[in-house]
Amino acid sequence: KEFVLENQVKAIRIEENGGPEVLKLVSVGVPAPEKNEVTIRQKAVGLNFIDIYYRTGLYKHPLPCGLGFEASGVIEAVGADVRHLKVGDRVAYGQSPLGAYAEARNVPADRVVKLPKGVSFEQAAAMMLKGLTVQYLFRQTYRLQGGETILFHAAAGGVGLIACQWAKALGVKLIGTASSPEKAALAKSHGAWEVIDYSRENVVDRVNELTNGKKVPVVYDGVGKDTWLTSLDCLEPRGLMVSFGNASGSVEGVNLGILASKGSLYVTRPTLATHVPTREKMQAASDELFGLVAKKKIDIIIGQRFPLEDAGQAQQALQGRKTTGATILTLD
Ligand code: NDP
């Protein structure tokens, strides 16, 4: 194979599923980009809970494989059919094939957007996957209207802190949940209307109190197994349960009758990929996110930085609920 970069680059690979110890730092060559790809020399990598699902094997991928979906950097080479990007462009992506944990790599060009001037590489690596997720959750899955009150779990997390600020920008009262007073205070200081400490308080009772018994039209739940029933009990009749993650384990064995008995509820289990299937949709969603960041309606909070070689430790911190906001992997 012809290699596009002179030297080998460092990347994380897994050969088997398991704990953080299966992450191995290896040296790899970066082949010349295919006609629809670009080669990116990366500047920062975003860490996401989904990376843990691929490591443990909850989500399946042939092995060995890389990890990670989100990063930023500079274009080093461009495939023959790529028109919208050129060498030297500052770019980012949040929904690529697995393999973002690397110093450099090839990515399909339709997944890559140019960075506006005001957005740093670190901010970009911290917000593409998470921010585009909030974009589709709030603007597509259920189109939020100013004045509505909603419930959003794990509000102090990576997706959570963007959600708090985006809801406020839309005039929506976001009731968040978090597992400590410190995390609750953080979510509140970033725009949550109220935050329930679900390690101590009864979520259904508090949501009833805060909404005068009305409950909410939509619940956004990335926690999964532990909050499934609570979330259903917080919904108005005909409300929508958006189950978008499994931080505590996946929701299984659901009897559909439960949706009838709790008030003709709707449920959806969305993914980012299906909401940004084309370059145009990816660009439109990114523009909306970048616009809110430029207007300072959303501040990208990077709570933790780890060097690439400590990606296992970074995942352990995320899985152990020890992080707030976004976590990024830094590159030399
Ligand atoms: P976070 O930074 O939000 O970290 C996860 C948080 O979940 C923890 O900090 C913790 O907050 C909470 N949590 C509750 N129970 C547990 C548990 N048993 N173990 C670990 N954490 C728990 O992660 P991300 O921002 O990366 O992702 C948030 C969720 O959104 C994940 O479920 C992820 O898979 C999902 N997601 C889904 C997408 C989609 O398109 N479907 C796209 C992006 C993310 P606390 O301590 O306050 O409870």
Residues whose N, C-alpha, C, O or C-beta is under 5 A from the ligand:
A	BS01	NDP	L47 N48 F49 I50 L129 T133 A154 G157 G158 V159 G160 T177 A178 S179 K183 G222 V223 F244 G245 N246 A247 S248 P270 T271 L272 L318 Q319 R321 T323 G325
